[in-house]
Amino acid sequence: MTVYPILSTVLHDPTMFKSPNAFNPENFLDENGRFKKNEAFVPFSSGKRNCLGESLSRMELFLFFTAILQNFQLKSLVPPEDIDLTPQMSGLGNIPPFYQLCAIPR
């Protein structure tokens, strides 16, 4: 028997997230604006099926984004309120839309 965990049901749970179908950083902030861990956020799965590369992925993403943010100022080509965050396709996974940014050297 094969089991396919579908994480989108957990990641879009209205009992765990204030606005589950929209990008909302407040889902991960407490009343003082500090980061709080949300147990429902499981992008690398959980339990025995947890991704073995999770710690490496988190470290690599941190180094990648830190290097970019230290060396460049990122600027959107369109006003932020005009950016559509709706996925292009939904099926087993969501495909984010393409965006264009301007990277200005610091």
N, C-alpha and C positions, 0 to 999 in steps of 0.2 A: 504494500500500500504506500503510495506517495502522498505526502502532505505538502501543500504549497501555502505558506503563511502569506496572507495579503495584509501588508502593513498599513495600507491606505485606510483601512477601517479604524485602526488605532490612531493614526495621525490626523484623522478628520473627526474624532469623537467630540461631539458638542459638550459632553459632560466634563471633558478635560481641557478644552481650549475655548476661550471666549468667542473667537470668530474662526472656526475650523477651516472654512473654505477661502480665507483671505490671508495674505501675509500680514501678521500682526506681531511685532516684536514684544508687545506687552504680555504675550503668552509666556514669556520667559523672564519677566521682571516682577519684582515685588512692589509693594506700595511706595518704597523709597527709591525706586528706579534701579535697584541692584539686581544682578543676575540671580535667578532661582532655578534650580533643576526641576524639570517637569518629567515625571516618571513615564508619561505617555509618549514622550519623544524618543522613539527607538529607530533611528535611521539605519542602524547596523544590525537590527533584529535583537533578539534576547534569548536567554536560556542556552540550551545545548546547541542551538543553531546560530549563535552569535558569530559575527564575522571575525575571523582570526586576525585580520589586518586592521581592525578598528583603531588600535593605538597608533599604528604606523600612519594610517590615513589622517587621523587628527593632527599628528605631529607635522606631517607633510603639508597639510592645508594651512596650519598655523605659520609655518616657515614661508610658504608661498605667498600668502596674503600679507604677512608682515613685511616681506621684502618689497612687494608692490606698493604698499601704503607708505613705506619709509622713503621710497624713491620717486613716487609719482603722486600727483593730485588727480583724482578721477573726476571727470565731469561728464554729465549726461548730455547728449546732443538734443534731447527734447526735455521740456519741463517735467520734473518728477511726477506731478499730478496727472500727466498724460500717458504715463507708462502703464501698459496693460499687462497684468500678471497672470492672466488666464492661460492655462496650459494649452498648447496646440492640439494635443491628442490625449485622450484618456483611454486606458485599457488596463493592462497589468501594471502600467506605470504612467506617470505624467511626464510629458516632454515640455520643458520650459520654452517660451518664445525666445527668439534671438534679440539681442540688444546690441547697440553700438555705444561705446564709451570713448571719450577722448582722454588719453593719458598724457598729462602735462608734467614734464620733468621738474623736480623741485630744485 
